[in-house]
Amino acid sequence: MALTRINLVQRGMLALGGALLAALSSAAPAHAGYGQPDPWQMFLQNTVTPVGDFITSFHWGLLYTITAITIFVLALLVIVVIKFNAKANPVPSKTTHHVGLEVAWTLIPVLILVVIAVPSLRLLKMDVVPPPADITIKVSGHAWYWAYKYPQSEGGIEFDSRMLTESDVADLVKKGKGKKEDYPRLLAVDNEVVVPINKVVVLQVTGADVIHSFAVPSFGMKIDAMPGRLNQAWFKATREGVYYGQCSELCGKDHAFMPIAIRVLSQEKYAAWLAEAKKKFAAKDEAPARLAANETAR
Ligand SMILES: [Cu+2]
């Protein structure tokens, strides 16, 4: 009698766990957009870099693992409550030690942690040690906008990137420069960072005044922008498009209004953009020498 009840409970828990996992995995791609959040989005934004893809798969692997562990522990608790309560089990066992069991519940969690540590450290290394750079861009966080400097090889251009207000967007639309949907609210900027597809872009990130943080979810990238310190991040975007991010370190009154916009283009379109940009943002004299020095030091 008691046995059938336990079987029913166990079967119910398995079914529940299975349904939960199925719901999680099928919901993952359904509502996630590219480059910016979607209405009613759940889970992570779709990633377009090797590091971002690794972060996504590692996240899901961990979530499945922790779900299985939680369901297993819950099942044990339910079995104990049903099978060993005072009514069902009036004469409790006097056993206090079981060597096999104690070794098992020490070793199995250790093994699980070791298995998790392997991809975790691989991901850390991948993120921290960039491959040889095709382009190195210097990123400075200012209160409250971002400034970018391209290396000498890309004309040494530098520019500021500020958020477009709703009236800026209305002006642009009136001038025939795209539709309103092309400029997502609180994310679109006047000067986007433009990079070629499938190229390793190393970012040297610093803060010009206070601490900011340069974060682009689709690239799996987030790095502090500290005054007096040069932090390094990298990405290799494998899909064309515009990818938005935001400052992710509370830096002052307009913290929420200093978005990041990175446009990934084909090599040809990037070259065309660069030719235009060289005219638009004439390089300052001292900047190329400093950037060139940084490049040789790398
Ligand atoms: Cu900030």
Boltz pocket constraint, residues with backbone or C-beta under 6 A from the ligand:
constraints:
  - pocket:
      binder: B
      contacts: [[A, 141], [A, 142], [A, 211], [A, 212], [A, 213], [A, 247], [A, 248], [A, 249], [A, 250], [A, 251], [A, 252], [A, 254], [A, 255], [A, 258]]
      max_distance: 6.0
